[in-house]
Amino acid sequence: QIFDRFHKYTLKSEHARSGKLALSLKELNQIEVGDYIVHVDHGIGRFGGLIHTEINGKMQEVIKLTYQNDDIIFVSIHALHKLAKYRAKEGEAPRINKLGSGAWERMKEKTKGKMKEIARDLIKLYAARKEEKGFAFSPDSFLQQELEASFIYEDTPDQIKSTAEVKADMERERPMDRLICGDVGFGKTEIAIRAVFKATCDNKQVAVLVPTTVLAFQHYQTFKERLKEFPVRIEYLSRARKASEVKAILKDLADRKIDIIIGTHKLIGKDVKFNDLGLLIVDEEQKFGVAVKEKLKQMKVNVDTLTMSATPIPRTLQFSLMG
């Protein structure tokens, strides 16, 4: 500002800009008065429109932002890189910050600290997973072949390949981290059922984590139907179950009377104790936050993990591709 050399904000393509939070003039024109804007130095305020004003004898366009107690700041068009549109869940209004109170700075620091903490935990966890010896499952039993033969559809080539790879991973000593991608109806669940059954054949318990109560029940039905001829006990945990049922299920789980447990994120509650967890399956993983997934892996560092999704989040995809 002293030398009148303004910050020039150019990025060649929309694509390159999409990762950046800063506003462009085009976006600025689409923002309506009253929308929430985040200023990197002052926090969340309300957009008060574009105003022409005289600064040092020159007419300039500035952006008006309103904060708590109707405090106003004007932001030069040349400082667009300091502004971003407030993005959050639909319909939730944020708290507007108070200028000069230090609350915004504290919040930024707290968030940075939290992010560092999560990153530190992740690094520890993955280091531990690399060092750990997992459980090497035994080769297919005759029961496994019977289960697969009872599948009423013909396997697609991809299903055959995925099933073989999942099994090979389970038979290795290194804990499995596998991602199965496929659209709805392409048979991800069948691959999961085969992996689950393989684990139960070696007397290991299996946890299947799903995002919704409805899906928990749906999977429970599917699993029950597919495994009805076999000596395994399947249960599910969700909001839909009575407290007394939940209590009984948790007790049986700890006493190893349940082989397969399907559930919403109730599964990672403090009171859920596994006797010998061998396989974890996460369905629709894109619906879970990082913290939930990592809590799961901390339940047992050397658990084989199979993640399924039609639209995996980039982080999961990246982890899988890195192997």
ABEGO torsion letter per residue (X at the ends): XAAGBBBBBBBABAAAAAABABBBAAAAAABBBGBBBBBAAAEBBBBAEBBBBBBGGBBBBBBBBBBBGGBBBBBBAAAAAABBBBBBBBGBBBBBBBBGAGAAAAAAAAAAAAAAAAAAAAAAAAAAAAABBBBBBBBBBAAAAAAAAABABBBBAAAAAAAAAAAAAAABABBBBBBBBEBBGAGAAAAAAAAAAAAAAAGBBBBBBBABAAAAAAAAAAAAAAAAABBBBBBBBBAABBAAAAAAAAAAAAAGABABBBBBAAAABAABBBABBABBBBBGAAABBAAAAAAAAAABAABBBBBBBABBBAAAAAAAAAX
